[in-house]
Amino acid sequence: MIGRRTILAGGAAAAAATTAAALAPRARAATPGVTAHKIKIGNTMPYSGPASSYGAIGHTETAFFKMMNDTGGVAGHMIDFLTYDDGYLPPRTVEDVRRLLEQDKVDFLFNTLGTPTNSAIEKFVNHEKVPMLFVATGASKWGHYKQYPWTIGLQPSYRTEAQIYAKYMLKHKPNAKLGILFQNDDFGKDYVVGLRDVLGKDWKKYVVKSLSYEATDPTVDSQITELQSSGADTFMCAAAPKQAAQSIRKAHDLNWKPMFFLTNVSISVGSVMKPAGMENGVGILTSGWLKDTTEAAFKNDPGMNEWRKFMDKYLPHADQSDNNFVYGYTAGIVMRHVLEACKGNFSRANVMKQATSIKKLEIGTLLPGITVATGPTNYYPIRAMQLQRWDGTNWVRFGGIIEGAAS
């Protein structure tokens, strides 16, 4: 009681000091990693392991933030971009993210890559009310704003993409016998769900074989052989770049020539089509939302020339046929837009608010007619795609822009 009376006797000055002390930790918690002249951003990326080809994205983003810092940063703040190698292994992602949040004190996460890896951290990060901005995965669940309000995706939904392929198949090959290869996680399973959305009760009528693989499997050759033996004349390949290249090469070796649909996350000329053998993939169908570095139509495109200028200066030895570098650059532009919209207020709440308030952002590396737009109830920033076909040298676009939304 004596201690309590002493505190109360301190009067208004003591009360003011106590209030300030109580508020200070909350203020700091709202903007960890932010000082008067710096902001920390966290990221995980598979620089090693089965999905290491995606490491190009992290290298691009590191270079992009260096470019920003070279031109003054944003609102007087330099950007400290901390990116760790998780090897595409969810347990390592958990460790890396805890380090980023608890030791490095980053303000928020940006473009962490992978469906299984982001799935491992989403609940924890949302519980901590940390923005998970523009995760590098197209799983439809990243748009579930009610369940996970601090997580937002970037690229088109895998589920919507699969729906488009199924509709194309039914129109152009109504008696198709479909074989499916999918990665055994939420990434691959989203494609199966999208196909089921369209095929519905006719699933067994069309699907003759559906096989999965683990991300750590050294090869998918046996699965491709089994799919070919099933009599399938149509093939949906929902695989990461390494396994996508293996699938193309093995199908060619078996002289299996199905109507071949390939997930758009594995269509990089540099990391997929070249390793598979450029001529081995002729006729493969996919969809795109980014301009392809190798497409003749974009040889002198202003937006792509800006990208090339950036690459020549900051990543001069990179393979510019690898569209992962275009992806990383595009994600960087979206992040820069959000940071500029914050106008110096980098509290987690305001960062999330600005990330979900984008009004038709045009970016020079997106296909014509495609923009980035978000809202408090729209966590799907990019909803449009265009079909394209591999001709042995380039992806050739056809048809119009197709819009959709996953739920």
N, C-alpha and C positions, 0 to 999 in steps of 0.2 A: 504493500500500500504506500510505503514511503517513496519507492521508486516511481510509482504511478503519479503520485502527487507532484513530484519533482518535474516530471515531463509536462504535466498539465500547467504547471506554474510558469513554464517558459514563455507563455504569451504568444502573441501573433507571430513574432519573429521565428520562434521555435517551430510553430505550426507550419509556417511558410517553408522553412528549411526541410522539415519532415516531408511535406508534400513534394518538394522538388526532388528529394532523394528517392521518393517512391516512384515518381514519374520517370526519372532518368533511365532506370533499367528498361522500362517499357519503350521509351523512345529509341534507345539503342537497339532493342530487339526488333523494332520495326525496320531498321536499316543496318543490319550487320554487314560488315564488309564495305560500308560506305563511310568515307572520311570527307573532309572538305575538298580534297582534290583527287579522290580515287573511288572506284567502285569495283568490287570483286564479283565475278561471274563464274559459276562452276559447270563442269561438263565431264561426262564419261564417254569413252569411245573405244571401239575394239582395234587398237593399233597392232594387236597380235591376235593369234587364234584363227578360227575358221571363217570369221567375217572381217579379216584384217583389211580387205580391199576398201572397206568403208572408212578406214583411217584417213583417207584423202580428205574426207569431210572435215575432220577435226583439224588437220593441217591448214585447210583453207580458212576455217574460222579463226584460228590463231593468227594467220596472216591478215585477215580482214580487220580484226581488232587492232593489230599493229598499224594498219593503214589509218584507222580512225585516230589512234593516238598520235600518229605523225602529223595529222591535220588538226590537232588540238583536242581530241577526245570529244566528249559530249557534255555540255553545260559546265565546262570548266573541270570536268573529271576525266582522268585517265582510266582506262579499262585494264584491270588485271584479270586475264582470262586463264583460269586454272583447269586444265584438262588432263584426266587420268586414264590410263589404259586398263579396261576391265576384261579384256580378252573375250568379250561376248559371253561372260560367265556371270549369271545373276548373283551368286554369293560375293564375287569380287565387286560387282556394282554396288551392292549394299555397303560393303566396307568403304569403297571410295566415296560414296555419297555421305556416309556418316563423317568421314574425314573432312569432306568439303564443308559440311554444315557445322560440325562441332569443333573442329580444329582450325580450319581455314576461315571460317565465318563468312562464307560467300553470301551475297544478298539473295541470289536466286540461281536456279539451274536453267541451262539453255541447251536445247537440241541434243540431249542425252540420247544415245542411239540404241535401238533394238527393242522389239516387242517383249521378249522374255525378261530382258534386263530392266526395262522401265516398269514392267509389271511387278518386279520384286521390290521396287522402292516407292511405288505410287501411294500406297496406303500410309506409309510412314511420313513421306514428304507432305502429303495433304494434312495429316494430323498436326504437323509442325507449321502448317499454313505458309509453306514456302512455294513460290511460283515455280512450276515445271513448264517452262515455256517452249513451245514449238518442238515437242519431242520428235525425234527422227524415226518415225514409224507411222504406218498408215492404219494401224488397228482401229476399228470403228469405236472402241471404248474410250479413246482419248477425247471424244466429243461429249461424253456423259457428264455434263457440267453439274448436274444436281448431286451426283454421287461423289465426284471428285472436282470440286470447283477451282482447285489450284493447278490443274493439269490441262494443257491445251496442245493439240497436235499441229501439224502444218500441211503435210501432203494429202492428196486425195485418199479416201478410205479404200482399203483393200476389198472390203465387202462390196462397195459400189463398183469397183473395178471388175470384180468377178461377175457381178450381175450383167455388166456390159458385154463381157465375153460370152456368157451363156445366151444372151439374146441374139448376139451375132451368130453363134453356132446354130441356134434353132432356125434362124432365117436362111442361112447359107448352106447348112448341112442338116436338114430336118430329121434324117435317119442316123445321126451320128452315134457312134459307140465311143463313149468318153472314158479315158483313163486319167487319173489324177495323181500327182505327186505333190505332197505338201510337207513343210517343216512342222514337226510335232510340237507346236506351241501356238499361242494366240495369233501370231503372224500367219502361219500356214492355215490354221483352222478358220480364219476369217474368209479365206477364199472358198473353202468348202461351204460355209454358211451362205456366202453370196450366191454360189451355184444353186444351193438348195432353195434360196428365195425365189429363183426363177423356175427351176425344174419341178419343185413341189412334189406332188404325188406321182409324177412321172420319173422320179429319181432313178428307180431300178430299170426303167425302160431305156435310159440313156447311159447310165454309169455302169461300165462292165468291170472296172477295177479301180480301187482307191488305196494308195499306199502312202505311208509316211516315212520320214527319216529324222534322225536326231541331228541337231546342229553340229555336234562333235563327230559325227560319222565321217570317216575318211573318204568315202565314195558312195555314190548312189547308182553305180553301174548295175547292181543286181536288181534294183527296183525298176530301172528302165527296161532291162531284159524281160522282167515279169510283165510289165505293162504291154510291151510289144507282143509277147506271147498270148496275152489275153484277147487279142483280136481288136483292140482299140484302134480306131482310125482318127481319133481326135484326142489331144493331149493338153491338159492344163498343168503347167509347171509353176508351182508356188514355192520357189526355192531362192535361197540367198545366192549371191554371185558365184561363189565357188561351185556349189552344186548345180546351179543353172548352166554354167559352162560345161560341167561334166555331163549333164543331161543332153545338151545339144550334140556334144561330141559322140556320146554313146549311141544316141539315136541314129546318127549318121553312120557310125560303124556297123550298126545292125541293118542299115538300109531301110529303117523305119521312117516313113514319111507321112505322119498324121497331120491334120490341121492342128497347128502347134500354137498354143497361147502361153505367153511368158509374162510373169509379173513385172510391172514397170520399175520395180526397185532393182532389177537385175538385168538392165539393158545397156549398161555402159559399154561402149565400143572397146575402151581400153582394158577394162577389168573383166568383161564377160565375152564379148564377141571375138576379140582377138585370141584369147586363150582357147576358145572353143573351136577356132578355125573360121575365119570370116565367111568362107563359102559354105560351111556346114549348116549355117542357120538360114539359108535363103527361104523366104516364105513365112517365117515366124511372125506371128501377130502379137501386138502389145498395145499399150496406150501410153501417151506421154503428156506431160504438162510443162516440162522444161524444154527450152530450145536445145537441140543437139549440136554439140561443137563441130561435128563432122558434116552436118547437112549443108549442101551447097547454097540453099536459100538464105542461110545466115552467115555466109562468108564475109559480107560487108555490112552486116546488120549493126546498127548503132549500139544496141544493148550488148550484143556479144563482143563488139569491139572494145567496149568499156571493160568487160570481163577479161578479154585478152590483154589489155593494157595492165590491168591489175595483176594478172598471172605473170606477165613478163617481168614485172618489177618485184613482186613479192614471192613468187614461186617459180623462178625461171627454169628450173630443171624438171618441173612436173610434166607428166604426159597429158597434154591438152585434149587428147581424144577421150579421156576419162571424165564422163559427165558427173561423177561425184564431186569434182571441183566446182562445177556449175551449181550443184545442189548446195554446197557449203556457202558459196558466195551469195546465193539467193536467200538462204536462211539468215545470213549476216545482214543483208539489207533490211529484212523484216525486223530483226532485232534492233538495228540502228533506228528504224522508224519509231519503234516503241520507246526507246531511250530518249529520243528527241522529243517525243510527245509528253514525256514525264516532266519536262521543263525544270529539271534539277531536283524534283521530288522523287527520290528513288526508294521510298518506303515500299515494302512488299505489296501492300494493298494498292498503291497507286500504279506500280509496275503491272500488276495483274489487271487493273482497271484499263490501262492503256492497251494492253495486249488483247483485250476483248472489246476494243472500241475502234477497230481499223475499218475505214470506209473505202473500199475499192482501191486498194493500193496497187498501182501499176509498176511492174518491175521489168526491166529490159531483157531479162533472161527467161521470162515466162513466155509460153507460146501466145501468139496473137489472140486476143479475146479472153484470156485468162487473167484474173486479178486475185488479190488477197483481200478478204473481208471477214470480219468477226463481229460479234456482238455478245451481250450478256447471256444470251441463250443460243448463240451460234459459236461453237467451239471447233468448227470445221473450216479453217481459213481458206482452203482451196478445194473447190467442189467440181471443177471442170477438167476434162481430159479430151484427147483426140486420138483416134485409132491410128496405128502406123504399122508398116510391114517392112521386114528386113530384106534388102535386095542384094546382099552380099558385100555391100560397101557402106551403105547408109540406111538409116531408118527413114522410110518414105511415108509421110502423113497422107491420110485420105479421109473423106467424109468431113463433117463439120464438128464443131465443139460440142461435146456431150456433157450435160450437167446432171449432177445427182447429189444425194445426201444420204449418209448412213444414219442409222438410229440405234 
